[in-house]
Structures are given as C-alpha cells and as structure tokens.
Amino acid sequence: MSRLESAETAVLVAVGGFAGANLRYFLALFLPGLSGTLAANAAGSFLLGFVMYEAYHVGVLADRTRVVAATGFLSSFTTYSTFAVESLQSAPLVLAGNVAANYALGLLGVLVGRALARALGGDA
C-alpha cells in the first residue's frame, strides 16, 4: 500500500469513526442508559461478525472497506468503556444482568453475522 493509499485509508477510517460516533449519540438520545449501550454493542457485534466473516465466505467487500467499517465506524459505534462504567454504576443484580446480556448478545451477534455471511456465500 502506497503512502497516499495509507493516508486515504486513515481519512476514511476517521470519517467512518465520525459516522459511527454520531449514530451512537443519536441512539443514546432514543435509548438512553443501559438499553442504548446494549443495543449498540449487540448491533455492532452482529455487523462486525458479518464484515469480518464476509471476507472468507462472500468476498465482495474490499479490504479497505472492511477496515473502514470495522476500525472506523463500528469501533466508534460500539462502546465497551460506557458498558463498563454503566455496569459499575448499577445495583449488583443489574450489573450482573447487564454484563451477561452484553456478552451473550455480543457473541450471539457475531455468530448470526457469521451465519449470514456463510449463507450469502453459499456455505450454509
């Protein structure tokens, strides 16, 4: 990859990050607190699962597109740090349920994203 291509990719990752952060902000306006964070993390896990496994099973997305989507958009849309802070600010039972829900839905999201990529690639 040339220096120009690297610079272009960095700019595109920044644009993706801007878009992901803004979508996360607007989601928080409609779903504040734990539910918004859970929704962002579950949706982001599904999309990341699809984007990453799409390369193996479908191969339509260019490598640069995958980097922009995963490193730019999805890394700023999902929010581990907010999940951690909100969990620790919750009552013990809510904390336990929130941690379990985020990890369970996150893993399930990746599995469903992978299954979708496999199905689109004819590997189902």
N, C-alpha and C positions, 0 to 999 in steps of 0.2 A: 504494500500500500504506500503510495507516494505521500509526501508531506501535505500536499494540497488535499488529497483524499482523506488523510487523517484529520486535517483541520475541518473539512466539511463534515465529517462524521461527528466530531466534537460539537460543532454548532448544531447539528441535527439532534444529538443527544440532549443538548441544552434546551432546544425547542420542545422536544418530547417531554423533558422534565418539567418545563413550564406548563405544558398542557396537562400533564398528569397531576401536578400540584393544584392547578386551578380546578380540575374536575373533583379532586379530593375535597377542596374547600367548598365547592357547591354541594357536594354530597353531604358534608357536615352541616350545611345550612338546613337541609331537609331531614337528615337523620343525625342529630347531634349525639355526642357521647359514645358509649359502648356500642350501640347498634350501628352507628355510622362507620366506626372503625372496623367492626366485624364484617360489615358489608363490603368495605373497601378491600380488606385483606382476603376475603373469600373470592370476590370477583377477580382481584389481581392474581391470586394463585391459579384460578382457572385459566385466565388469559396467559399467564406465564407458562403454565403447563402446555397449553396449546402452541404457543410461539416456539418454545424450545423443542418440543417433540415434532412439530411440523417439519423441521429440517430433516428428520430421519424418515418420516413417513410420506410427506407430500412434496416438500422441496420447492414450493412456489416462492416463498419469501426469500429475498436476497439477504446475504449475511449482514449487510449494513442495516437493512430494515429490521432485522431481528435485534441487532444491538440497540437501535434507536427505540424500539418498542420495549425491550426488556430493561436496558440500563437507563434509558431516559424516562419514558412515560410510566412504566409500571413501578419502577423503583421510587418514583415520587408520588405515585397514586397510593400505593400500599404504605403502611406506617407501623413498623414494629415498635418504634420508640413511643408513639402515642398509645399503642396497645399496652406496653409495659407500664407507663405512667397511670393510665386509666385503671388498669388492673390493680395496681398497688394503692390507689385511692379508694378502692371499693371495699365493701364489707367482705369478710373472709369467704363466705359462701358464693357471693357474686364473683369475687376474684377467681375462685376455683372453677366456677362455671364458665367464666369468660376465657380463661386460659384453655380449658378443654374445648370450648366451642371454636376458638381461633385456630388451634392446632388441628382439630378434627376437620373443620370446614376447609382449612388451607390445604391439608393433604388430600381431602376429597376433591377439591377444586383442581389440583394438579392431575389427579387420576382421571377425572372427567375430561379435562383438557387434552390429556394424552390419548384417551379413548376417541375423542373427536378427531384428533389428528390421524390416528390409525384408521378410523372409519373413512375419512376423506381420502386417505392414501390407499384404500382397498385392503388394509391389513387387519380388518376387524375380525 
